[in-house]
Each structure stands twice: as structure tokens, then as C-alpha cells.
Amino acid sequence: MLAEVENRTGHHDAARDTFLVLLEEARRHKDRWLEAAVFNDLGNLEYEGGDMATADRYWEFAAAVFDSNRDVASALMTRTNRAQALRELHRI
């Protein structure tokens, strides 16, 4: 929640740092859904900041983790995000 507030209030570097700490927590606790959600949020953060390549990379990771959790709806949503980033990069 804190990272989302930081992001929405324009504190993008702080949000990124908070998301990365949360990612490590998710991995330490083997919380695969939270790991995927954080990757997805990091992708959103980078996309909004204009870094399509980094956004695409985070969304690729998120989709893979959602797939491993058999969370088809979330994986599909994440792939839709990736398609938008790839379009912006003129890669599709």
C-alpha cells in the first residue's frame, strides 16, 4: 500500500525502492502471488515513467509467475500490458 501511495503522489524513486523491498519479502516468504503482483506493479511504475523496455521486462516476469500459479486472468492482464509496451517500442 505504501508503494502505491508513493507512486500516486509522484515519489517514484521511493515507490520503486519500496516495491523492491516488498519483492524481497515475497520471495523470502515464498509468496508467489505477491511476487507476481509486485513485478506487475513495478512494470506499471516504469511504464508510467516512460521506460517501456523495463516495464516489459517486469511484466514478462509477472506473467511467468502468474502462469506458474495457474492464475490465468492475471497472466492475461499482464500480457495485455506487455503488448502495449511492445507497441510503444515498435516491437509489434
C-alpha positions as a printed NumPy array, in Angstrom:
array([[  0.   ,   0.   ,   0.   ],
       [  2.8  ,   2.433,   0.877],
       [  4.464,   1.932,  -2.511],
       [  1.174,   2.661,  -4.275],
       [  0.738,   5.882,  -2.292],
       [  4.313,   6.895,  -3.063],
       [  3.792,   6.192,  -6.741],
       [  0.483,   8.05 ,  -6.987],
       [  1.877,  11.079,  -5.176],
       [  4.812,  11.37 ,  -7.564],
       [  7.503,   9.827,  -5.361],
       [  8.524,   7.303,  -7.993],
       [ 12.021,   6.52 ,  -6.727],
       [ 10.681,   5.893,  -3.222],
       [  7.893,   3.733,  -4.669],
       [ 10.4  ,   1.682,  -6.661],
       [ 12.541,   1.155,  -3.559],
       [  9.502,   0.118,  -1.512],
       [  8.324,  -2.277,  -4.234],
       [ 11.792,  -3.858,  -4.392],
       [ 11.813,  -4.386,  -0.617],
       [  8.356,  -5.946,  -0.885],
       [  9.603,  -8.187,  -3.707],
       [ 12.373,  -9.496,  -1.459],
       [  9.85 , -10.095,   1.331],
       [  7.593, -12.011,  -1.051],
       [ 10.493, -14.18 ,  -2.182],
       [ 11.685, -14.805,   1.365],
       [  8.202, -15.937,   2.382],
       [  7.746, -17.876,  -0.876],
       [  4.599, -15.871,  -1.645],
       [  4.439, -16.368,  -5.4  ],
       [  1.227, -14.387,  -5.899],
       [  2.675, -11.35 ,  -4.101],
       [  5.894, -11.714,  -6.094],
       [  3.94 , -11.595,  -9.356],
       [  1.826,  -8.672,  -8.154],
       [  4.938,  -6.675,  -7.239],
       [  6.526,  -7.393, -10.629],
       [  3.295,  -6.191, -12.21 ],
       [  3.309,  -3.012, -10.109],
       [  6.954,  -2.366, -10.978],
       [  6.007,  -2.71 , -14.641],
       [  3.231,  -0.174, -14.166],
       [  5.622,   2.21 , -12.432],
       [  8.202,   2.006, -15.211],
       [  5.567,   2.286, -17.929],
       [  4.158,   5.438, -16.356],
       [  7.713,   6.793, -16.139],
       [  8.261,   6.16 , -19.847],
       [ 10.683,   3.217, -19.603],
       [  8.883,   0.752, -21.848],
       [ 11.759,  -1.752, -22.001],
       [ 11.982,  -2.082, -18.221],
       [  8.2  ,  -2.207, -17.933],
       [  8.142,  -5.018, -20.496],
       [ 10.797,  -6.943, -18.569],
       [  8.904,  -6.674, -15.269],
       [  5.634,  -7.656, -16.929],
       [  7.34 , -10.641, -18.558],
       [  8.448, -11.813, -15.101],
       [  4.98 , -11.158, -13.651],
       [  3.262, -13.153, -16.394],
       [  5.615, -16.103, -15.869],
       [  4.985, -16.167, -12.128],
       [  1.22 , -15.804, -12.619],
       [  1.448, -18.72 , -15.09 ],
       [  3.294, -20.847, -12.538],
       [  0.46 , -20.103, -10.089],
       [ -2.123, -21.022, -12.73 ],
       [ -3.6  , -17.53 , -12.408],
       [ -4.771, -17.259, -16.   ],
       [ -6.707, -13.995, -15.628],
       [ -3.781, -12.134, -14.058],
       [ -1.324, -13.55 , -16.59 ],
       [ -3.59 , -12.417, -19.435],
       [ -3.92 ,  -8.912, -17.975],
       [ -0.149,  -8.695, -17.622],
       [  0.383,  -9.832, -21.209],
       [ -2.017,  -7.095, -22.34 ],
       [  0.218,  -4.6  , -20.527],
       [  3.272,  -6.101, -22.242],
       [  1.639,  -5.747, -25.634],
       [  1.129,  -2.035, -25.01 ],
       [  4.78 ,  -1.563, -24.01 ],
       [  5.977,  -3.548, -27.021],
       [  3.772,  -1.435, -29.285],
       [  5.336,   1.703, -27.819],
       [  8.778,   0.209, -28.52 ],
       [  7.699,  -0.602, -32.122],
       [  8.444,  -4.274, -31.494],
       [  4.976,  -5.46 , -32.54 ]])
